Amino acid sequence: MAENIPLDIVFEDAELAVVNKPAGMTVHAGAGATEEERNRGTLVNALLHHFGQLSSVGGELRPGIVHRLDKATSGLLVVAKSDEAHRRLASQFVRRQVKKKYIALVHGWLKQDHGTIGSSISRDRVRRTRMTTLRSGGREAITHYTVERRLDSKYGKFTLLEVGIDTGRTHQIRVHLASLRHPVVGDTLYGAPRELWSKQAGRLSLSRNFLHAATLQFQHPRTGDPLSFSAPLPAELDDFRRRLSG
């Protein structure tokens, strides 16, 4: 159902659009959603209002959606307007030709300046909303990280990371970083505290995950031209980082 929801459109042509999704917005309704839930606030609803026609390859619930971001994650998404564009973009994802970079802030200091996490990912048997690296036989998942900065704050130690992924598993970056015992700040599902506390500075909290899809690179599905987009850190994350740094 189309809804008049503001959209940050980074790029648009006849074949595709690139949008900068805010945190707090679900990309599309799940199969178990009621009609009432399904008709409210999703990125798909906003896209249908702004563009009218989207690709049908993803099915009725996911028109135009080639890939996804978690609800509490912000950043760049490419959306297909035509079925042919959708198929060609999806093929680039399958062949790992799409390059995505994320900015993440995690608890603690990572020992290595860069590394790769290759633990397979599957659904947690007990808490079904979570994914886990602890079960055997999960799906292949590969995450690369580079330390941008280590922060020693009144609230403790944190590491700012640039993260790249070769695969696109559910919650991949969040699960992989939590498996190193460095959960993403704000990600209470995977072990981050609900708020930070310091005697000198008081309480500090973040109502979303400190995870942002900052850059996106792929080939145009019709022309083959290389396309590259970037989205700055949202104001709430920039402000949180500044407050953390003191």
Phi, psi and omega in degrees: 000125181291136176227141179279082179247134180303140179232139173266096183268115183276325182204147177206138167215195185292335186265326191205170171219148172245124183239153177256099185284133175281156172294147180097350179256124175283139182294311178209161179291147176277164182298333182271000183290146174284165178302321182297313179293320185298330186269012185231125161074005182277160176299321179303316179299318178295319180296318180298323179292317186283322188250341180075289183257129176230168180296153181254003185300322183282355180096179187297323182279341188233047179300128177081348189276113180267324178210172189229163167233147176300156181305317185272009177251138178256168171129197194275136176224139171263137183238136181265133177269328181245157179297320181295318177298319180300311182298319182288323177293317179300323179296322178295321177295315181299320181276005178060038179267346179276129181252125179234138175236134179245153170252128180226144171246125183239160177286141176083172177258120173291138184290317183268148179287335175205158181188173178232135177249125184238018181293136177290157186236134174218171181284139177293128184292329184269308180257099191290346177277352182255156169252165183213156173256002189271347178266147177277159175077019178282184180274144180303138178212131182230123181233132176248141178225150174227132179285123175270319181197143171256128183251131174246100188247175175295342181263003181118194184259141181219158177232129174268126186239150161257130187235136174236149180232139175268341181232166184234059181281156178304127177060021191309305183297317182296315180293316182296316180292323177295328179293339175272003185067034174229071183295153176295135179303133180089350185269078183294336179297330183245028167104357177285144179292154180292329177210159178258151183223135177219136179300319182285322190250352179083210185265148177215129180221162179228127186274011181212177175277143175276072181215122186223126176280098193270328180224151181214127180229134178200177178262141178299131187295339180262312187268337185081000180294142176289134178239139181221131183227152176220151178227125182294161177302130179301155185303321183292329178282320177299316180295317179298317180297319179294319179294325178294320182285347172097000000 
